[in-house]
């Protein structure tokens, strides 16, 4: 049975393996998965994945946001799949073929998640990028379109805002995973950062999010363990309310 802490993905958005090791040791009993992004992976390589595996029973989300020609993405995914990570990411770019290549390269060993629209991106950003009016006047239309592309390509799910998870679940079914960054626990919502489309854990769970990426509220807390525990309690309350 999935526990409240299993919903939490803690991003190791850190510049060194030494710092990552500290947080892995500190939070391994309080989160369900650790996310390794570009900065840490480029500095530390596959060894950081091995470190997580050796130190923790938590899963690994390798968030590299691949975006390249299909042949390159396929070969890269073959290498990623050999690392034994749970999930990895590919941008929902201009063509379905890149996503299909990622899924083929994973050979079912690693769940491929399509990145729809980054949660740091606003409607104004979409407009400046030259998208049609329908997509910047209602950014959820672009998210839904890209989620459809990922679904048709055979991806396990998508990365999206918690504001969009319900829409995606309704369109593509409960088994299509939604991983949601931009999560801010209720006790931290007064703090400003660069995320544009944010939700609380309770709202994300209510909307059907399967995993919640929660970094700064935990990492920057005076007591990260207490912050992780409080966040899990917030998730637990949302799950109870969902049942009843």
WOJO-V626949 format. One record per residue. N is the residue number from 1. RES is the residue in three letters. OMEGA is omega in radians with two decimals (none if undefined). NEAR is the number of other ideal C-beta (glycine too) atoms within 12 Angstrom. D_FIRST is the distance of its C-alpha to the first C-alpha in Angstrom with 2 decimals. Layout:
n:N res:RES omega:OMEGA near:NEAR d_first:D_FIRST
n:N res:RES omega:OMEGA near:NEAR d_first:D_FIRST
//
This chain:
n:1 res:UNK omega:-3.11 near:5 d_first:0.00
n:2 res:UNK omega:3.13 near:17 d_first:3.79
n:3 res:UNK omega:-3.10 near:17 d_first:6.27
n:4 res:UNK omega:-3.11 near:28 d_first:9.77
n:5 res:UNK omega:-3.12 near:34 d_first:11.44
n:6 res:UNK omega:3.08 near:25 d_first:9.59
n:7 res:UNK omega:-3.02 near:40 d_first:11.58
n:8 res:UNK omega:2.96 near:48 d_first:14.71
n:9 res:UNK omega:3.13 near:45 d_first:17.02
n:10 res:UNK omega:-3.13 near:49 d_first:20.00
n:11 res:UNK omega:3.06 near:36 d_first:23.19
n:12 res:UNK omega:-3.14 near:46 d_first:25.52
n:13 res:UNK omega:-3.00 near:28 d_first:28.53
n:14 res:UNK omega:-3.05 near:27 d_first:30.90
n:15 res:UNK omega:-3.07 near:17 d_first:34.22
n:16 res:UNK omega:3.09 near:19 d_first:33.76
n:17 res:UNK omega:3.13 near:27 d_first:31.52
n:18 res:UNK omega:3.11 near:17 d_first:32.68
n:19 res:UNK omega:3.11 near:21 d_first:31.27
n:20 res:UNK omega:-3.14 near:37 d_first:28.02
n:21 res:UNK omega:3.13 near:25 d_first:27.76
n:22 res:UNK omega:-3.09 near:18 d_first:28.17
n:23 res:UNK omega:3.07 near:38 d_first:25.24
n:24 res:UNK omega:3.12 near:36 d_first:22.96
n:25 res:UNK omega:-3.09 near:22 d_first:23.86
n:26 res:UNK omega:-2.94 near:28 d_first:23.60
n:27 res:UNK omega:-3.03 near:39 d_first:20.24
n:28 res:UNK omega:3.14 near:31 d_first:18.21
n:29 res:UNK omega:-2.99 near:21 d_first:16.18
n:30 res:UNK omega:3.10 near:36 d_first:15.80
n:31 res:UNK omega:-3.10 near:43 d_first:14.86
n:32 res:UNK omega:-3.05 near:35 d_first:12.50
n:33 res:UNK omega:3.02 near:37 d_first:15.51
n:34 res:UNK omega:3.11 near:47 d_first:19.28
n:35 res:UNK omega:3.07 near:47 d_first:21.63
n:36 res:UNK omega:-3.12 near:45 d_first:24.98
n:37 res:UNK omega:-3.06 near:30 d_first:27.71
n:38 res:UNK omega:-3.05 near:24 d_first:31.25
n:39 res:UNK omega:-3.09 near:21 d_first:33.03
n:40 res:UNK omega:-3.10 near:34 d_first:31.12
n:41 res:UNK omega:3.12 near:38 d_first:30.81
n:42 res:UNK omega:3.14 near:15 d_first:34.54
n:43 res:UNK omega:-2.97 near:21 d_first:35.44
n:44 res:UNK omega:3.11 near:27 d_first:33.16
n:45 res:UNK omega:-3.10 near:18 d_first:32.35
n:46 res:UNK omega:-3.13 near:24 d_first:29.77
n:47 res:UNK omega:-3.14 near:19 d_first:30.06
n:48 res:UNK omega:3.07 near:36 d_first:27.83
n:49 res:UNK omega:3.11 near:38 d_first:24.94
n:50 res:UNK omega:3.13 near:22 d_first:25.79
n:51 res:UNK omega:3.13 near:31 d_first:25.94
n:52 res:UNK omega:-3.14 near:38 d_first:22.39
n:53 res:UNK omega:-3.10 near:22 d_first:21.23
n:54 res:UNK omega:-3.02 near:16 d_first:23.49
n:55 res:UNK omega:-2.94 near:24 d_first:22.60
n:56 res:UNK omega:3.02 near:27 d_first:18.87
n:57 res:UNK omega:3.13 near:18 d_first:15.53
n:58 res:UNK omega:3.10 near:36 d_first:14.88
n:59 res:UNK omega:-3.13 near:32 d_first:15.32
n:60 res:UNK omega:3.09 near:41 d_first:18.74
n:61 res:UNK omega:-3.12 near:44 d_first:19.95
n:62 res:UNK omega:-2.98 near:43 d_first:23.64
n:63 res:UNK omega:-3.09 near:39 d_first:25.23
n:64 res:UNK omega:3.09 near:35 d_first:28.73
n:65 res:UNK omega:-3.11 near:31 d_first:29.36
n:66 res:UNK omega:3.10 near:36 d_first:31.53
n:67 res:UNK omega:-3.08 near:23 d_first:34.50
n:68 res:UNK omega:3.11 near:24 d_first:37.25
n:69 res:UNK omega:-3.05 near:17 d_first:38.91
n:70 res:UNK omega:-3.10 near:26 d_first:36.70
n:71 res:UNK omega:3.14 near:17 d_first:38.08
n:72 res:UNK omega:3.13 near:19 d_first:37.35
n:73 res:UNK omega:-3.14 near:35 d_first:33.80
n:74 res:UNK omega:-3.13 near:27 d_first:33.12
n:75 res:UNK omega:3.11 near:20 d_first:34.51
n:76 res:UNK omega:3.12 near:32 d_first:32.69
n:77 res:UNK omega:3.08 near:38 d_first:29.35
n:78 res:UNK omega:3.12 near:23 d_first:30.21
n:79 res:UNK omega:3.13 near:27 d_first:30.63
n:80 res:UNK omega:-3.12 near:35 d_first:27.44
n:81 res:UNK omega:3.12 near:27 d_first:25.44
n:82 res:UNK omega:-3.14 near:20 d_first:27.04
n:83 res:UNK omega:3.12 near:30 d_first:25.55
n:84 res:UNK omega:3.11 near:20 d_first:22.00
n:85 res:UNK omega:-3.11 near:35 d_first:20.58
n:86 res:UNK omega:-3.10 near:36 d_first:17.49
n:87 res:UNK omega:2.95 near:42 d_first:19.43
n:88 res:UNK omega:-3.00 near:46 d_first:23.06
n:89 res:UNK omega:3.06 near:47 d_first:25.23
n:90 res:UNK omega:3.10 near:49 d_first:28.37
n:91 res:UNK omega:2.97 near:31 d_first:30.54
n:92 res:UNK omega:-3.02 near:39 d_first:31.07
n:93 res:UNK omega:-3.00 near:27 d_first:34.77
n:94 res:UNK omega:-3.03 near:14 d_first:37.81
n:95 res:UNK omega:3.08 near:21 d_first:36.83
n:96 res:UNK omega:-3.04 near:24 d_first:34.03
n:97 res:UNK omega:3.13 near:24 d_first:35.37
n:98 res:UNK omega:3.13 near:34 d_first:34.03
n:99 res:UNK omega:3.10 near:42 d_first:30.44
n:100 res:UNK omega:3.12 near:28 d_first:30.97
n:101 res:UNK omega:3.11 near:31 d_first:32.38
n:102 res:UNK omega:3.14 near:49 d_first:29.36
n:103 res:UNK omega:3.12 near:36 d_first:27.01
n:104 res:UNK omega:-3.13 near:27 d_first:29.48
n:105 res:UNK omega:-3.14 near:32 d_first:29.82
n:106 res:UNK omega:3.12 near:38 d_first:26.11
n:107 res:UNK omega:3.11 near:19 d_first:26.23
n:108 res:UNK omega:-3.11 near:14 d_first:22.55
n:109 res:UNK omega:-3.10 near:22 d_first:21.73
n:110 res:UNK omega:3.11 near:35 d_first:20.92
n:111 res:UNK omega:3.13 near:37 d_first:19.61
n:112 res:UNK omega:3.14 near:48 d_first:22.67
n:113 res:UNK omega:3.09 near:48 d_first:22.52
n:114 res:UNK omega:3.09 near:46 d_first:25.69
n:115 res:UNK omega:-3.09 near:39 d_first:27.05
n:116 res:UNK omega:3.07 near:46 d_first:28.51
n:117 res:UNK omega:-3.12 near:38 d_first:30.49
n:118 res:UNK omega:-3.10 near:31 d_first:30.01
n:119 res:UNK omega:3.05 near:34 d_first:29.12
n:120 res:UNK omega:-3.08 near:17 d_first:32.32
n:121 res:UNK omega:3.12 near:29 d_first:34.38
n:122 res:UNK omega:3.08 near:21 d_first:36.20
n:123 res:UNK omega:3.11 near:23 d_first:38.05
n:124 res:UNK omega:3.11 near:13 d_first:41.26
n:125 res:UNK omega:3.13 near:21 d_first:40.10
n:126 res:UNK omega:3.13 near:29 d_first:39.39
n:127 res:UNK omega:-3.13 near:19 d_first:42.86
n:128 res:UNK omega:-3.12 near:11 d_first:44.54
n:129 res:UNK omega:3.05 near:17 d_first:42.91
n:130 res:UNK omega:3.12 near:10 d_first:44.84
n:131 res:UNK omega:3.11 near:22 d_first:42.25
n:132 res:UNK omega:-3.12 near:15 d_first:43.42
n:133 res:UNK omega:-3.08 near:14 d_first:43.63
n:134 res:UNK omega:-3.10 near:16 d_first:40.83
n:135 res:UNK omega:3.09 near:24 d_first:38.33
n:136 res:UNK omega:3.06 near:22 d_first:39.42
n:137 res:UNK omega:3.07 near:15 d_first:40.18
n:138 res:UNK omega:-3.01 near:21 d_first:36.59
n:139 res:UNK omega:3.14 near:34 d_first:34.38
n:140 res:UNK omega:3.10 near:28 d_first:31.46
n:141 res:UNK omega:3.10 near:24 d_first:33.60
n:142 res:UNK omega:3.11 near:32 d_first:33.66
n:143 res:UNK omega:-3.11 near:39 d_first:29.91
n:144 res:UNK omega:3.13 near:30 d_first:29.42
n:145 res:UNK omega:-3.13 near:29 d_first:32.09
n:146 res:UNK omega:3.07 near:40 d_first:30.56
n:147 res:UNK omega:3.09 near:39 d_first:27.06
n:148 res:UNK omega:3.10 near:24 d_first:28.78
n:149 res:UNK omega:3.13 near:31 d_first:30.44
n:150 res:UNK omega:3.13 near:41 d_first:27.20
n:151 res:UNK omega:-3.12 near:32 d_first:25.65
n:152 res:UNK omega:-3.14 near:22 d_first:28.86
n:153 res:UNK omega:3.13 near:34 d_first:28.89
n:154 res:UNK omega:3.11 near:26 d_first:25.55
n:155 res:UNK omega:3.12 near:43 d_first:23.58
n:156 res:UNK omega:-3.12 near:33 d_first:19.79
n:157 res:UNK omega:-3.10 near:41 d_first:20.24
n:158 res:UNK omega:2.93 near:47 d_first:22.32
n:159 res:UNK omega:-3.09 near:47 d_first:22.82
n:160 res:UNK omega:3.05 near:51 d_first:24.12
n:161 res:UNK omega:3.05 near:42 d_first:24.66
n:162 res:UNK omega:3.10 near:40 d_first:22.26
n:163 res:UNK omega:-3.04 near:32 d_first:25.28
n:164 res:UNK omega:-3.05 near:39 d_first:25.09
n:165 res:UNK omega:-3.10 near:43 d_first:21.42
n:166 res:UNK omega:3.12 near:26 d_first:21.86
n:167 res:UNK omega:-3.12 near:29 d_first:25.01
n:168 res:UNK omega:3.10 near:41 d_first:23.45
n:169 res:UNK omega:3.14 near:29 d_first:20.54
n:170 res:UNK omega:-3.08 near:17 d_first:23.23
n:171 res:UNK omega:-2.96 near:26 d_first:25.43
n:172 res:UNK omega:3.04 near:31 d_first:23.25
n:173 res:UNK omega:-3.07 near:14 d_first:20.14
n:174 res:UNK omega:-3.09 near:16 d_first:16.45
n:175 res:UNK omega:3.13 near:15 d_first:15.79
n:176 res:UNK omega:-2.96 near:31 d_first:18.34
n:177 res:UNK omega:3.00 near:34 d_first:16.70
n:178 res:UNK omega:3.11 near:45 d_first:18.22
n:179 res:UNK omega:-2.95 near:49 d_first:18.37
n:180 res:UNK omega:2.95 near:46 d_first:20.43
n:181 res:UNK omega:-3.14 near:47 d_first:22.82
n:182 res:UNK omega:3.14 near:38 d_first:25.27
n:183 res:UNK omega:3.13 near:47 d_first:22.74
n:184 res:UNK omega:3.10 near:37 d_first:24.53
n:185 res:UNK omega:-3.08 near:36 d_first:23.02
n:186 res:UNK omega:-3.09 near:23 d_first:25.19
n:187 res:UNK omega:-3.12 near:21 d_first:26.84
n:188 res:UNK omega:-3.00 near:26 d_first:28.09
n:189 res:UNK omega:-3.13 near:20 d_first:29.29
n:190 res:UNK omega:-3.12 near:11 d_first:32.93
n:191 res:UNK omega:-3.09 near:16 d_first:33.03
n:192 res:UNK omega:3.03 near:11 d_first:34.52
n:193 res:UNK omega:-3.02 near:20 d_first:33.69
n:194 res:UNK omega:3.11 near:17 d_first:34.16
n:195 res:UNK omega:-3.09 near:28 d_first:31.24
n:196 res:UNK omega:-3.05 near:23 d_first:32.51
n:197 res:UNK omega:-3.03 near:32 d_first:29.61
n:198 res:UNK omega:3.04 near:33 d_first:27.22
n:199 res:UNK omega:3.01 near:36 d_first:24.59
n:200 res:UNK omega:3.06 near:29 d_first:22.66
n:201 res:UNK omega:-3.11 near:45 d_first:18.87
n:202 res:UNK omega:3.14 near:30 d_first:18.92
n:203 res:UNK omega:3.14 near:31 d_first:21.09
n:204 res:UNK omega:3.10 near:44 d_first:19.18
n:205 res:UNK omega:3.11 near:37 d_first:15.88
n:206 res:UNK omega:-3.13 near:26 d_first:18.12
n:207 res:UNK omega:3.06 near:28 d_first:19.62
n:208 res:UNK omega:3.12 near:35 d_first:16.46
n:209 res:UNK omega:-3.13 near:44 d_first:16.15
n:210 res:UNK omega:3.11 near:37 d_first:13.21
n:211 res:UNK omega:-3.09 near:44 d_first:14.39
n:212 res:UNK omega:3.11 near:53 d_first:17.04
n:213 res:UNK omega:-3.05 near:48 d_first:19.80
n:214 res:UNK omega:-3.06 near:49 d_first:21.17
n:215 res:UNK omega:-3.00 near:38 d_first:24.10
n:216 res:UNK omega:-3.14 near:26 d_first:27.25
n:217 res:UNK omega:3.11 near:36 d_first:26.02
n:218 res:UNK omega:-3.06 near:40 d_first:24.19
n:219 res:UNK omega:-3.05 near:31 d_first:26.70
n:220 res:UNK omega:3.12 near:17 d_first:29.75
n:221 res:UNK omega:3.09 near:26 d_first:28.75
n:222 res:UNK omega:3.10 near:10 d_first:30.85
n:223 res:UNK omega:-3.09 near:16 d_first:27.75
n:224 res:UNK omega:3.14 near:28 d_first:25.03
n:225 res:UNK omega:3.11 near:23 d_first:22.53
n:226 res:UNK omega:3.12 near:19 d_first:23.20
n:227 res:UNK omega:3.10 near:31 d_first:22.96
n:228 res:UNK omega:3.13 near:36 d_first:19.49
n:229 res:UNK omega:3.11 near:25 d_first:18.39
n:230 res:UNK omega:3.13 near:27 d_first:20.14
n:231 res:UNK omega:3.09 near:44 d_first:18.55
n:232 res:UNK omega:3.10 near:33 d_first:14.99
n:233 res:UNK omega:3.10 near:25 d_first:16.34
n:234 res:UNK omega:3.10 near:37 d_first:17.79
n:235 res:UNK omega:3.14 near:40 d_first:14.59
n:236 res:UNK omega:3.12 near:24 d_first:12.90
n:237 res:UNK omega:3.13 near:22 d_first:16.03
n:238 res:UNK omega:3.13 near:31 d_first:15.90
n:239 res:UNK omega:3.10 near:27 d_first:12.44
n:240 res:UNK omega:3.12 near:15 d_first:13.85
n:241 res:UNK omega:3.14 near:15 d_first:17.02
n:242 res:UNK omega:3.14 near:20 d_first:15.45
n:243 res:UNK omega:-3.06 near:10 d_first:14.09
n:244 res:UNK omega:none near:7 d_first:17.48
//
